[in-house]
Every structure is written in C-alpha cells, then in structure tokens.
C-alpha cells in the first residue's frame, strides 16, 4: 500500500491508474462512483479529495482531468503492480465495489500481458481441478465481455463469480467445468454474463 493511504483510497487510486493506462485518459467521477458502488458522486469525490491532498493526483475543474502526480502511485519500480482481490460478490453491487474486494496483492507486470486493467478473483470449489485450478487459487482476470472457444473465462452467474472454460458448438455456448462431477452450464439457460478472460494464476503452498 502506498504510504499514508487508507485501503479504500489505495483501491480508488489503483483503479484510476489502471483505467488511465488501459484507456489513455482518466475515468470520470461518475465512472469511479459506479465501479465502487458509491451511492452518490460525493462518495467518489471524498476519496479523490484525499488523494489530491496527499499529493497522489491533481484535478482541474473540467471532466476527466485527473492527473497522476506521484511515481509511486501504482507501486514502485520493482516490476510489481497492485491488483484488487474480488472475493464473495455482494448481491446487486458492481463487481469491483468495495464490498466485494477482500484485499489486494502485488503481482508481476509481466503476467498482465501489457494491460493493468485487471483484477484477481478467488476461486471457490473444485469444478476446475482438471485444469489445475483449485479451491483458494487466485486467477488474474482481464475484463472483457467476449471470448474465443476453449478459453478460460470468468462469468457472473447471478451474484456468484465462477471460472469455467467457454465451449461453443453449433452456435450454442456453454460454461464447461473441468471436473466430471459437474455439468456444463448452457449460457442461454442461465443468467450468465462474461466478465473477463483468465490470463494468469497465483497459488500459495
């Protein structure tokens, strides 16, 4: 965590840095509020005010005017970057809302494939054991709403995030487990929404 920041301030700062790197311009206050589930724009503004006061960002009166001011805003020069860890999904809240984030972890930038608009998802259960993804693993997710046949993806089933392999056959798509004890989930028969592609895996022994 950057010096002098609370956990929520760090998460907001990391989001601003990732968004700016991915899009080439900073997020709006409304986008920040939406990403973290703040009930009003004021909730986002309070955190931005704190970050500006501590010298991490600078803002003008125009839209999308956030500027990153400190070299250590996204970590240090060690080749690591902080990513939020999404744990249990709180019902009805945006994916990266503070309620859903159980912490953060610094991972090598080399694992991100050139993007820093990524997050970590904690795997629950044993449905992907044959793909060497086990309970408690952290998978690195690059946000996207589409994927190719055979790719490992993260999907939101109602308020539950899950990792599966996308299989497409004759125009029908299914989220397929890697464990014969579980059945594929037809996308057309479920409230399933792709939220990203798995691009890496972290495991503690």
N, C-alpha and C positions, 0 to 999 in steps of 0.2 A: 504494500500500500504506500502511495506517495506520502511524504511527510506532511503531517498536520491535517489530513483529510479524514472525515468520518467514512464509514463503509458506504453509505448512500452517496456521498459526494464523490467517492472514488468510482462507483459504478456509473454515475452520470458522466463523469469526466471520461471514463473509458469508452462509453457509448458515443460521446461527441467525437473522440479521436477515431474510433473505428468507422463511424459514419462518414467523417470527413475524408478519411483515407479511401473508402470504397466509392464515394460519390464525387469527390473532388470539390465539394462545398459542404459547409456545416449544416446540421439539422436545424429546423425551426423550433421555436419554443413549443408549439403545438405538437410536433413530432416527438419531442422529448417527453412531454406530458403523456402522450398516448403510449409510448414504448414502456413507460414505467407505471402506468396505471394511476397517475396522479389525478385527483378528482377535479382539479382546476389548473389553469395555466400558472397560477400563483405558486403551486407546488413545485413546478419546474423552475420558476424564476428564483425561488428562495435558494435552491441549490446552485444555480448559476451565479447568483449574487455572492454566495460564499466562495465559490471557485475564483471569481474575479477578485474578491477582496484578498484572497490568499496568493494571488499572482499567477494562477494557472491559465486563466483565459482573459481575454479583453473583448468587450462588446461595444458596438455602436448602436445608434437608435434605429437603424434600418433592419429589415428582416434578414435572417441568415448571416449575421455579422459577427458570429463567434470566432475568435482567433486564438489558437493555442500559443501561449506565451512562454511556457517553460519546457526545456528539453526533456525533463523527467516526467512530463505529464502522462506518458504512456509506459512508464517503467524506466529503464536505464539503457545503457549501451551494451548490455550483456547478451543481446540477441534473444531476449525473452519479452513476451507481451502478456498482460493480464487479460484473462477471459472470464466472464461470469459463469458460474455453475448453476444450471437450472435443475432443480430437484423436483419435488411434487408440484404439479400445476394447480394453482388455486382456481376454483371454478369462476369462470367469467372474466378473468383478468388477462391482459395481454401477456404474451409468452415471456417477455423479459421484464415484467413488472417486478418491483422489489419483493413482493410477497412470494414470488416463485424462485427467487435467487437465494441459494443457501450459502454462497460464498464466492470466492474467485480463486483462480490458480494461474500461475505464470507458466507459459508453455513456449517452446522454441518457435520463433517466427518461421523457421524453415518447414514446420509442419502445416502451415496455413496455406500453402500454395499461392502465395502472393496476395492473399486477402487478409485483412484483420477484422472484417465484418463477420465474425464467427462467435460461437459460444460453445460451452461444454454442457452435455446432457448426461445425467447419471442414469445408468442402465438399471432397470428393475426386472428381476426374474431371470428365467433360464431359456427363453424362447429362441435365443440366437447362439446357443452353445456350440453348435456345429460350425458356426462361422467364427469361432474363437472369441466371442463377445459374451462375457459372463456377468452375473449379478454384481453390482458395485463398480463396474468399469465406468470410465468417463470417455465418451466419444466426442470428437470435435465435429461440430456441425457448421457447414457453410449454408446460410439461409438461401433458399430458392424454392420455387413452387412447382418445379417440374424436374424430371429425372429420366434417365435412359433405362431401358430394360436391363435388369440384372444388377443395377446399382443399389448399394445400401443407402437407405433413406431414414429420416426421422419423420414421423407423422403424428398428427394430433387426432386422437380418437375421442371426441367429446372434450373432456378436460384432462385426458391422460396422454402423455407423450410416449411414443414407443419407437423402437428401432426394428426395421424389417427390411427384407430385400424386395424391390419392386419387380414384379413379373408381368409382362404384357403378352397376351396371346389372343389373336383374332380380334383385336380391338378392345378386349377386356383386360383390365388391370387388377392386380391383387397384391396385397401386402403379405409376403410369404415368410414364415418363420424358418429358422434353421434348427429345428428340433421336431422329430416326427410325432412328438406328443401333442403338438399344436396344429391347428388347421389354418390354412390361408384365410385372409380377410378380404373378400371382394370389395373394392373401393366403391362400387355402385350400390352396395348393400349396407354401407356403413357411413357414419358421419366422419369420414376420414379426410384430412387435409394435410398435404405435404408441407413441411416447414423447413426442410433442408436436406442436404446430402452429407453422409458421413465421410469425412476426409482424414480422420486420424483416430487413434485410440490411446488412452493412457490407463495404466493399471498399477496398483500398489500391491506388492507381495508381502 
